[in-house]
Amino acid sequence: MDFTFIPLAFGQLLSPQTIGFALAALGLAVHFGFGGLLNFGQAGFMSVGGYFFAITAVKFGFPFWLSLVAAIIGAVIFAFILGIPTLRLRADYLSIVTIAAAEIVRYTVQTPQIAPFTGGSDGINGSSAAFDALNPIPPGRYGIAPLLYSASDLWIIICGWGAVLVLGLLVWQLMRSPWGRVIKGIREDEDAVRSLGKNVYAYKMQALILGGVLGALGAVVAIIPTSLQPENFGTQTTFFLFTIILLGGATTVLGPIIGSIIFWVVLSLSDGILSILVTNHIVPLSTVQQGPIRFIIVGVALMLLVIFRPQGILGKKRETYFSV
């Protein structure tokens, strides 16, 4: 039997995909876990950030830092577009608007009329050129077999996990500050916070912007080593993020990071194990059925986690039950 999938699965511990989803899940934790904002469109923030970054880098030749600023600005604009008409209403309105907005963005970038800028269904390639130009690491292979990385891979891993560390500490400090305590209070009972003279609408908007910017930065990290594809930001991306924060703990800073690592490692391991079982005819499945089955396994595991440990691996049970 071929067990080469095992080191590949554990390679997900440091992969840019894991980093990108860790940042986006941290943003969703700011929305949902800390602020009580039921955002089902975090993939929309990722899509907007990714396209602002890729278009400015590839189509207009912006330097890396300027493209990064463009991604942040795009996320802020998207947050205002979503938040202004919805944050004064009940949370279920926000959930409906965000999931619809994310799909609108995904379908809009694929329309032929703007395909010269967005790449249409083919997406955008080559957005990593400006980032790779900043790489100080000499060409070669680094690491210990089987976890070997090229200079470009190692550069994005170092920068990506550095960003996770810095932004994670930023969110942690914010949630311990008076601002963070107001955000948590809104999650618990926004009427009580409003009665204390706080502008609940403004605080919600600030949380929406912060979480959206984290999602946009996560998309940038995820697309740099590969390419920007519109189908990568479908509805399933948001549900992956919810799985990650529920796994690690929605009301913690470290939870989304740990949850992202566990999610992608387990998903890769389950795919490899199923592949062996199917190839050796141990289980009566076809290779076509193999893909959906691994998501069923992850779904069942998540159900059991929610039943027996609803606060997640690192969460606090007293913060699990709140009204959104």
KOLKE-535121 format. One record per residue (C-alpha): residue in three letters; residue number from 1; y, x, z. Coordinates in steps of 0.2 Angstrom, whole numbers. Example, Ala and Ser with C-alpha at 12.3 -4.5 7.8 and 13.67 -1.06 7.14 Angstrom:
REM residues 2
<node res="ALA" n="1" c2="-22" c1="62" c3="39"/>
<node res="SER" n="2" c2="-5" c1="68" c3="36"/>
//
This chain:
REM residues 324
<node res="MET" n="1" c2="0" c1="0" c3="0"/>
<node res="ASP" n="2" c2="18" c1="6" c3="-4"/>
<node res="PHE" n="3" c2="28" c1="7" c3="12"/>
<node res="THR" n="4" c2="43" c1="15" c3="4"/>
<node res="PHE" n="5" c2="53" c1="-1" c3="8"/>
<node res="ILE" n="6" c2="54" c1="4" c3="26"/>
<node res="PRO" n="7" c2="66" c1="19" c3="25"/>
<node res="LEU" n="8" c2="76" c1="9" c3="12"/>
<node res="ALA" n="9" c2="77" c1="-6" c3="24"/>
<node res="PHE" n="10" c2="84" c1="5" c3="38"/>
<node res="GLY" n="11" c2="96" c1="13" c3="26"/>
<node res="GLN" n="12" c2="105" c1="-4" c3="28"/>
<node res="LEU" n="13" c2="110" c1="2" c3="45"/>
<node res="LEU" n="14" c2="124" c1="12" c3="37"/>
<node res="SER" n="15" c2="126" c1="4" c3="20"/>
<node res="PRO" n="16" c2="143" c1="-2" c3="13"/>
<node res="GLN" n="17" c2="136" c1="-19" c3="12"/>
<node res="THR" n="18" c2="133" c1="-20" c3="30"/>
<node res="ILE" n="19" c2="150" c1="-13" c3="34"/>
<node res="GLY" n="20" c2="158" c1="-26" c3="23"/>
<node res="PHE" n="21" c2="149" c1="-40" c3="31"/>
<node res="ALA" n="22" c2="153" c1="-33" c3="48"/>
<node res="LEU" n="23" c2="172" c1="-33" c3="45"/>
<node res="ALA" n="24" c2="171" c1="-50" c3="37"/>
<node res="ALA" n="25" c2="160" c1="-57" c3="51"/>
<node res="LEU" n="26" c2="173" c1="-50" c3="64"/>
<node res="GLY" n="27" c2="186" c1="-59" c3="55"/>
<node res="LEU" n="28" c2="176" c1="-75" c3="56"/>
<node res="ALA" n="29" c2="173" c1="-72" c3="74"/>
<node res="VAL" n="30" c2="192" c1="-72" c3="76"/>
<node res="HIS" n="31" c2="193" c1="-88" c3="67"/>
<node res="PHE" n="32" c2="178" c1="-97" c3="74"/>
<node res="GLY" n="33" c2="172" c1="-88" c3="90"/>
<node res="PHE" n="34" c2="189" c1="-84" c3="98"/>
<node res="GLY" n="35" c2="201" c1="-97" c3="90"/>
<node res="GLY" n="36" c2="189" c1="-112" c3="87"/>
<node res="LEU" n="37" c2="194" c1="-113" c3="69"/>
<node res="LEU" n="38" c2="180" c1="-120" c3="59"/>
<node res="ASN" n="39" c2="182" c1="-109" c3="43"/>
<node res="PHE" n="40" c2="168" c1="-112" c3="30"/>
<node res="GLY" n="41" c2="178" c1="-102" c3="17"/>
<node res="GLN" n="42" c2="178" c1="-84" c3="23"/>
<node res="ALA" n="43" c2="170" c1="-80" c3="6"/>
<node res="GLY" n="44" c2="187" c1="-86" c3="-1"/>
<node res="PHE" n="45" c2="196" c1="-73" c3="9"/>
<node res="MET" n="46" c2="184" c1="-60" c3="3"/>
<node res="SER" n="47" c2="186" c1="-65" c3="-15"/>
<node res="VAL" n="48" c2="205" c1="-65" c3="-15"/>
<node res="GLY" n="49" c2="205" c1="-48" c3="-6"/>
<node res="GLY" n="50" c2="192" c1="-41" c3="-18"/>
<node res="TYR" n="51" c2="201" c1="-47" c3="-34"/>
<node res="PHE" n="52" c2="219" c1="-42" c3="-28"/>
<node res="PHE" n="53" c2="211" c1="-24" c3="-25"/>
<node res="ALA" n="54" c2="201" c1="-23" c3="-41"/>
<node res="ILE" n="55" c2="214" c1="-30" c3="-52"/>
<node res="THR" n="56" c2="228" c1="-19" c3="-46"/>
<node res="ALA" n="57" c2="217" c1="-4" c3="-46"/>
<node res="VAL" n="58" c2="209" c1="-6" c3="-63"/>
<node res="LYS" n="59" c2="221" c1="-16" c3="-73"/>
<node res="PHE" n="60" c2="237" c1="-9" c3="-67"/>
<node res="GLY" n="61" c2="232" c1="8" c3="-61"/>
<node res="PHE" n="62" c2="238" c1="7" c3="-43"/>
<node res="PRO" n="63" c2="234" c1="21" c3="-31"/>
<node res="PHE" n="64" c2="221" c1="16" c3="-18"/>
<node res="TRP" n="65" c2="233" c1="13" c3="-3"/>
<node res="LEU" n="66" c2="244" c1="2" c3="-14"/>
<node res="SER" n="67" c2="229" c1="-8" c3="-20"/>
<node res="LEU" n="68" c2="223" c1="-10" c3="-2"/>
<node res="VAL" n="69" c2="240" c1="-17" c3="3"/>
<node res="ALA" n="70" c2="239" c1="-29" c3="-12"/>
<node res="ALA" n="71" c2="222" c1="-35" c3="-5"/>
<node res="ILE" n="72" c2="230" c1="-38" c3="12"/>
<node res="ILE" n="73" c2="245" c1="-47" c3="4"/>
<node res="GLY" n="74" c2="233" c1="-58" c3="-6"/>
<node res="ALA" n="75" c2="223" c1="-63" c3="10"/>
<node res="VAL" n="76" c2="240" c1="-67" c3="19"/>
<node res="ILE" n="77" c2="245" c1="-78" c3="5"/>
<node res="PHE" n="78" c2="228" c1="-87" c3="4"/>
<node res="ALA" n="79" c2="229" c1="-90" c3="23"/>
<node res="PHE" n="80" c2="246" c1="-98" c3="21"/>
<node res="ILE" n="81" c2="240" c1="-109" c3="7"/>
<node res="LEU" n="82" c2="225" c1="-115" c3="17"/>
<node res="GLY" n="83" c2="234" c1="-116" c3="34"/>
<node res="ILE" n="84" c2="250" c1="-124" c3="31"/>
<node res="PRO" n="85" c2="243" c1="-141" c3="26"/>
<node res="THR" n="86" c2="228" c1="-141" c3="38"/>
<node res="LEU" n="87" c2="231" c1="-132" c3="54"/>
<node res="ARG" n="88" c2="241" c1="-147" c3="61"/>
<node res="LEU" n="89" c2="226" c1="-158" c3="58"/>
<node res="ARG" n="90" c2="209" c1="-159" c3="66"/>
<node res="ALA" n="91" c2="197" c1="-145" c3="63"/>
<node res="ASP" n="92" c2="185" c1="-154" c3="52"/>
<node res="TYR" n="93" c2="199" c1="-155" c3="39"/>
<node res="LEU" n="94" c2="200" c1="-136" c3="39"/>
<node res="SER" n="95" c2="182" c1="-134" c3="36"/>
<node res="ILE" n="96" c2="183" c1="-146" c3="21"/>
<node res="VAL" n="97" c2="198" c1="-137" c3="14"/>
<node res="THR" n="98" c2="191" c1="-120" c3="16"/>
<node res="ILE" n="99" c2="174" c1="-122" c3="9"/>
<node res="ALA" n="100" c2="183" c1="-131" c3="-6"/>
<node res="ALA" n="101" c2="196" c1="-118" c3="-8"/>
<node res="ALA" n="102" c2="183" c1="-104" c3="-8"/>
<node res="GLU" n="103" c2="174" c1="-112" c3="-22"/>
<node res="ILE" n="104" c2="190" c1="-116" c3="-32"/>
<node res="VAL" n="105" c2="194" c1="-97" c3="-31"/>
<node res="ARG" n="106" c2="176" c1="-92" c3="-37"/>
<node res="TYR" n="107" c2="177" c1="-104" c3="-52"/>
<node res="THR" n="108" c2="195" c1="-100" c3="-56"/>
<node res="VAL" n="109" c2="192" c1="-81" c3="-58"/>
<node res="GLN" n="110" c2="178" c1="-85" c3="-71"/>
<node res="THR" n="111" c2="189" c1="-96" c3="-83"/>
<node res="PRO" n="112" c2="191" c1="-88" c3="-100"/>
<node res="GLN" n="113" c2="210" c1="-90" c3="-99"/>
<node res="ILE" n="114" c2="213" c1="-77" c3="-86"/>
<node res="ALA" n="115" c2="197" c1="-67" c3="-90"/>
<node res="PRO" n="116" c2="207" c1="-52" c3="-97"/>
<node res="PHE" n="117" c2="213" c1="-49" c3="-79"/>
<node res="THR" n="118" c2="198" c1="-55" c3="-68"/>
<node res="GLY" n="119" c2="184" c1="-50" c3="-80"/>
<node res="GLY" n="120" c2="177" c1="-68" c3="-80"/>
<node res="SER" n="121" c2="159" c1="-70" c3="-76"/>
<node res="ASP" n="122" c2="156" c1="-51" c3="-79"/>
<node res="GLY" n="123" c2="168" c1="-46" c3="-65"/>
<node res="ILE" n="124" c2="177" c1="-30" c3="-63"/>
<node res="ASN" n="125" c2="170" c1="-12" c3="-64"/>
<node res="GLY" n="126" c2="178" c1="4" c3="-59"/>
<node res="SER" n="127" c2="188" c1="-1" c3="-44"/>
<node res="SER" n="128" c2="182" c1="14" c3="-34"/>
<node res="ALA" n="129" c2="190" c1="28" c3="-45"/>
<node res="ALA" n="130" c2="206" c1="29" c3="-35"/>
<node res="PHE" n="131" c2="196" c1="29" c3="-19"/>
<node res="ASP" n="132" c2="184" c1="43" c3="-25"/>
<node res="ALA" n="133" c2="198" c1="54" c3="-30"/>
<node res="LEU" n="134" c2="203" c1="55" c3="-12"/>
<node res="ASN" n="135" c2="185" c1="61" c3="-7"/>
<node res="PRO" n="136" c2="186" c1="79" c3="1"/>
<node res="ILE" n="137" c2="167" c1="80" c3="3"/>
<node res="PRO" n="138" c2="160" c1="93" c3="-9"/>
<node res="PRO" n="139" c2="147" c1="86" c3="-22"/>
<node res="GLY" n="140" c2="129" c1="87" c3="-16"/>
<node res="ARG" n="141" c2="116" c1="77" c3="-6"/>
<node res="TYR" n="142" c2="118" c1="74" c3="13"/>
<node res="GLY" n="143" c2="107" c1="68" c3="26"/>
<node res="ILE" n="144" c2="88" c1="69" c3="31"/>
<node res="ALA" n="145" c2="75" c1="62" c3="19"/>
<node res="PRO" n="146" c2="73" c1="48" c3="16"/>
<node res="LEU" n="147" c2="91" c1="44" c3="21"/>
<node res="LEU" n="148" c2="100" c1="55" c3="8"/>
<node res="TYR" n="149" c2="117" c1="51" c3="2"/>
<node res="SER" n="150" c2="128" c1="58" c3="-12"/>
<node res="ALA" n="151" c2="146" c1="64" c3="-8"/>
<node res="SER" n="152" c2="153" c1="47" c3="-14"/>
<node res="ASP" n="153" c2="141" c1="37" c3="-3"/>
<node res="LEU" n="154" c2="145" c1="47" c3="12"/>
<node res="TRP" n="155" c2="163" c1="46" c3="9"/>
<node res="ILE" n="156" c2="163" c1="27" c3="9"/>
<node res="ILE" n="157" c2="151" c1="26" c3="24"/>
<node res="ILE" n="158" c2="163" c1="37" c3="34"/>
<node res="CYS" n="159" c2="178" c1="28" c3="29"/>
<node res="GLY" n="160" c2="170" c1="11" c3="31"/>
<node res="TRP" n="161" c2="163" c1="14" c3="48"/>
<node res="GLY" n="162" c2="179" c1="22" c3="54"/>
<node res="ALA" n="163" c2="188" c1="6" c3="48"/>
<node res="VAL" n="164" c2="175" c1="-5" c3="58"/>
<node res="LEU" n="165" c2="179" c1="6" c3="74"/>
<node res="VAL" n="166" c2="198" c1="5" c3="72"/>
<node res="LEU" n="167" c2="199" c1="-14" c3="68"/>
<node res="GLY" n="168" c2="185" c1="-18" c3="81"/>
<node res="LEU" n="169" c2="196" c1="-9" c3="94"/>
<node res="LEU" n="170" c2="211" c1="-18" c3="88"/>
<node res="VAL" n="171" c2="203" c1="-35" c3="89"/>
<node res="TRP" n="172" c2="196" c1="-31" c3="106"/>
<node res="GLN" n="173" c2="213" c1="-26" c3="113"/>
<node res="LEU" n="174" c2="221" c1="-41" c3="105"/>
<node res="MET" n="175" c2="209" c1="-53" c3="113"/>
<node res="ARG" n="176" c2="212" c1="-45" c3="130"/>
<node res="SER" n="177" c2="231" c1="-47" c3="128"/>
<node res="PRO" n="178" c2="241" c1="-62" c3="132"/>
<node res="TRP" n="179" c2="240" c1="-67" c3="113"/>
<node res="GLY" n="180" c2="222" c1="-67" c3="114"/>
<node res="ARG" n="181" c2="221" c1="-77" c3="130"/>
<node res="VAL" n="182" c2="232" c1="-91" c3="121"/>
<node res="ILE" n="183" c2="220" c1="-90" c3="106"/>
<node res="LYS" n="184" c2="205" c1="-93" c3="118"/>
<node res="GLY" n="185" c2="214" c1="-107" c3="127"/>
<node res="ILE" n="186" c2="217" c1="-116" c3="110"/>
<node res="ARG" n="187" c2="198" c1="-114" c3="107"/>
<node res="GLU" n="188" c2="195" c1="-123" c3="124"/>
<node res="ASP" n="189" c2="209" c1="-136" c3="124"/>
<node res="GLU" n="190" c2="223" c1="-135" c3="112"/>
<node res="ASP" n="191" c2="232" c1="-150" c3="120"/>
<node res="ALA" n="192" c2="233" c1="-140" c3="137"/>
<node res="VAL" n="193" c2="240" c1="-125" c3="128"/>
<node res="ARG" n="194" c2="253" c1="-136" c3="120"/>
<node res="SER" n="195" c2="258" c1="-144" c3="136"/>
<node res="LEU" n="196" c2="262" c1="-126" c3="142"/>
<node res="GLY" n="197" c2="275" c1="-124" c3="129"/>
<node res="LYS" n="198" c2="265" c1="-114" c3="117"/>
<node res="ASN" n="199" c2="267" c1="-116" c3="98"/>
<node res="VAL" n="200" c2="248" c1="-120" c3="94"/>
<node res="TYR" n="201" c2="252" c1="-121" c3="75"/>
<node res="ALA" n="202" c2="259" c1="-103" c3="75"/>
<node res="TYR" n="203" c2="245" c1="-96" c3="85"/>
<node res="LYS" n="204" c2="232" c1="-104" c3="74"/>
<node res="MET" n="205" c2="241" c1="-97" c3="58"/>
<node res="GLN" n="206" c2="241" c1="-80" c3="66"/>
<node res="ALA" n="207" c2="223" c1="-80" c3="69"/>
<node res="LEU" n="208" c2="219" c1="-87" c3="52"/>
<node res="ILE" n="209" c2="229" c1="-73" c3="44"/>
<node res="LEU" n="210" c2="221" c1="-59" c3="55"/>
<node res="GLY" n="211" c2="203" c1="-65" c3="52"/>
<node res="GLY" n="212" c2="207" c1="-67" c3="33"/>
<node res="VAL" n="213" c2="214" c1="-50" c3="32"/>
<node res="LEU" n="214" c2="198" c1="-43" c3="40"/>
<node res="GLY" n="215" c2="188" c1="-53" c3="27"/>
<node res="ALA" n="216" c2="198" c1="-45" c3="13"/>
<node res="LEU" n="217" c2="195" c1="-28" c3="19"/>
<node res="GLY" n="218" c2="177" c1="-31" c3="21"/>
<node res="ALA" n="219" c2="176" c1="-36" c3="3"/>
<node res="VAL" n="220" c2="185" c1="-20" c3="-2"/>
<node res="VAL" n="221" c2="172" c1="-9" c3="7"/>
<node res="ALA" n="222" c2="158" c1="-19" c3="-1"/>
<node res="ILE" n="223" c2="164" c1="-18" c3="-19"/>
<node res="ILE" n="224" c2="169" c1="0" c3="-20"/>
<node res="PRO" n="225" c2="152" c1="8" c3="-22"/>
<node res="THR" n="226" c2="146" c1="-6" c3="-34"/>
<node res="SER" n="227" c2="157" c1="-18" c3="-44"/>
<node res="LEU" n="228" c2="166" c1="-35" c3="-41"/>
<node res="GLN" n="229" c2="156" c1="-50" c3="-46"/>
<node res="PRO" n="230" c2="162" c1="-67" c3="-43"/>
<node res="GLU" n="231" c2="145" c1="-74" c3="-39"/>
<node res="ASN" n="232" c2="144" c1="-62" c3="-24"/>
<node res="PHE" n="233" c2="157" c1="-73" c3="-15"/>
<node res="GLY" n="234" c2="148" c1="-90" c3="-16"/>
<node res="THR" n="235" c2="146" c1="-102" c3="-2"/>
<node res="GLN" n="236" c2="130" c1="-93" c3="3"/>
<node res="THR" n="237" c2="141" c1="-78" c3="8"/>
<node res="THR" n="238" c2="150" c1="-88" c3="21"/>
<node res="PHE" n="239" c2="134" c1="-95" c3="28"/>
<node res="PHE" n="240" c2="127" c1="-77" c3="29"/>
<node res="LEU" n="241" c2="143" c1="-73" c3="40"/>
<node res="PHE" n="242" c2="140" c1="-87" c3="51"/>
<node res="THR" n="243" c2="122" c1="-82" c3="53"/>
<node res="ILE" n="244" c2="128" c1="-64" c3="58"/>
<node res="ILE" n="245" c2="140" c1="-70" c3="71"/>
<node res="LEU" n="246" c2="128" c1="-82" c3="79"/>
<node res="LEU" n="247" c2="115" c1="-68" c3="79"/>
<node res="GLY" n="248" c2="126" c1="-56" c3="87"/>
<node res="GLY" n="249" c2="138" c1="-67" c3="97"/>
<node res="ALA" n="250" c2="152" c1="-77" c3="90"/>
<node res="THR" n="251" c2="163" c1="-74" c3="105"/>
<node res="THR" n="252" c2="162" c1="-55" c3="106"/>
<node res="VAL" n="253" c2="169" c1="-41" c3="96"/>
<node res="LEU" n="254" c2="153" c1="-30" c3="95"/>
<node res="GLY" n="255" c2="142" c1="-45" c3="91"/>
<node res="PRO" n="256" c2="147" c1="-47" c3="73"/>
<node res="ILE" n="257" c2="145" c1="-28" c3="70"/>
<node res="ILE" n="258" c2="127" c1="-28" c3="78"/>
<node res="GLY" n="259" c2="123" c1="-45" c3="70"/>
<node res="SER" n="260" c2="127" c1="-38" c3="52"/>
<node res="ILE" n="261" c2="116" c1="-23" c3="55"/>
<node res="ILE" n="262" c2="101" c1="-33" c3="61"/>
<node res="PHE" n="263" c2="104" c1="-46" c3="48"/>
<node res="TRP" n="264" c2="103" c1="-34" c3="33"/>
<node res="VAL" n="265" c2="89" c1="-23" c3="40"/>
<node res="VAL" n="266" c2="78" c1="-38" c3="44"/>
<node res="LEU" n="267" c2="82" c1="-46" c3="27"/>
<node res="SER" n="268" c2="77" c1="-30" c3="18"/>
<node res="LEU" n="269" c2="61" c1="-28" c3="29"/>
<node res="SER" n="270" c2="56" c1="-46" c3="26"/>
<node res="ASP" n="271" c2="58" c1="-44" c3="7"/>
<node res="GLY" n="272" c2="47" c1="-28" c3="7"/>
<node res="ILE" n="273" c2="34" c1="-35" c3="18"/>
<node res="LEU" n="274" c2="33" c1="-51" c3="7"/>
<node res="SER" n="275" c2="32" c1="-40" c3="-8"/>
<node res="ILE" n="276" c2="17" c1="-31" c3="-2"/>
<node res="LEU" n="277" c2="8" c1="-47" c3="4"/>
<node res="VAL" n="278" c2="12" c1="-55" c3="-13"/>
<node res="THR" n="279" c2="7" c1="-40" c3="-23"/>
<node res="ASN" n="280" c2="-10" c1="-38" c3="-14"/>
<node res="HIS" n="281" c2="-13" c1="-57" c3="-15"/>
<node res="ILE" n="282" c2="-14" c1="-59" c3="4"/>
<node res="VAL" n="283" c2="-2" c1="-74" c3="3"/>
<node res="PRO" n="284" c2="-3" c1="-87" c3="-10"/>
<node res="LEU" n="285" c2="15" c1="-85" c3="-17"/>
<node res="SER" n="286" c2="22" c1="-80" c3="-33"/>
<node res="THR" n="287" c2="36" c1="-66" c3="-35"/>
<node res="VAL" n="288" c2="48" c1="-80" c3="-40"/>
<node res="GLN" n="289" c2="44" c1="-89" c3="-23"/>
<node res="GLN" n="290" c2="46" c1="-73" c3="-13"/>
<node res="GLY" n="291" c2="65" c1="-73" c3="-13"/>
<node res="PRO" n="292" c2="68" c1="-90" c3="-6"/>
<node res="ILE" n="293" c2="54" c1="-87" c3="7"/>
<node res="ARG" n="294" c2="63" c1="-73" c3="15"/>
<node res="PHE" n="295" c2="78" c1="-84" c3="18"/>
<node res="ILE" n="296" c2="67" c1="-97" c3="26"/>
<node res="ILE" n="297" c2="60" c1="-84" c3="38"/>
<node res="VAL" n="298" c2="78" c1="-79" c3="42"/>
<node res="GLY" n="299" c2="83" c1="-97" c3="44"/>
<node res="VAL" n="300" c2="68" c1="-101" c3="56"/>
<node res="ALA" n="301" c2="73" c1="-86" c3="66"/>
<node res="LEU" n="302" c2="91" c1="-91" c3="67"/>
<node res="MET" n="303" c2="85" c1="-109" c3="73"/>
<node res="LEU" n="304" c2="75" c1="-101" c3="87"/>
<node res="LEU" n="305" c2="89" c1="-90" c3="92"/>
<node res="VAL" n="306" c2="101" c1="-105" c3="93"/>
<node res="ILE" n="307" c2="88" c1="-115" c3="103"/>
<node res="PHE" n="308" c2="84" c1="-102" c3="116"/>
<node res="ARG" n="309" c2="99" c1="-91" c3="116"/>
<node res="PRO" n="310" c2="114" c1="-100" c3="108"/>
<node res="GLN" n="311" c2="127" c1="-87" c3="114"/>
<node res="GLY" n="312" c2="119" c1="-74" c3="103"/>
<node res="ILE" n="313" c2="112" c1="-57" c3="108"/>
<node res="LEU" n="314" c2="128" c1="-51" c3="116"/>
<node res="GLY" n="315" c2="137" c1="-67" c3="119"/>
<node res="LYS" n="316" c2="142" c1="-75" c3="135"/>
<node res="LYS" n="317" c2="134" c1="-92" c3="138"/>
<node res="ARG" n="318" c2="149" c1="-99" c3="147"/>
<node res="GLU" n="319" c2="159" c1="-97" c3="131"/>
<node res="THR" n="320" c2="146" c1="-105" c3="120"/>
<node res="TYR" n="321" c2="151" c1="-123" c3="122"/>
<node res="PHE" n="322" c2="168" c1="-127" c3="115"/>
<node res="SER" n="323" c2="176" c1="-140" c3="105"/>
<node res="VAL" n="324" c2="181" c1="-137" c3="87"/>
//
